[in-house]
């Protein structure tokens, strides 16, 4: 025969365990961000401050290093800046510019010979542009790597953020995952409460 007293005891412990697990995880998530400003406990000589406010500079450095050194591919970044169609447009712009200069500065050349000059210029640009453009890309890449430290830029940007802004950014990215952590605390606490209830009856 089912003992309702035993069942109620197990269910009560499960509910209490679930509440404790949920509240504990909610507090743990909250304490990632709060308190923003340190709270000192004089008697214990202890300071309470949120994990993210306390380690903001370390977090900024780690994110900057991860993104700048591991996630950013400078070759791919520069390659994607200019597509094949863009190269053709740049080549045509270069030709147009040279033709205008020839028109303006070389007007002493008889008109009948200018067409030949334009033809020669057109051929030179076609033959030299590809190699020259590749050299330009290589030089640009070297300059970018030497002058732009993406890791440092990201680190500085995060360090300049207000802690409330940083909290909002992190929550916007991981709000669903943090909620799952809270719910997992509820589930695990509930299950542990059931096990404790059963063990309290058996032992």
Order of alpha helices (4+ residues) and beta strands (2+ residues): alpha-beta-beta-alpha-alpha-alpha-alpha-alpha-alpha-alpha
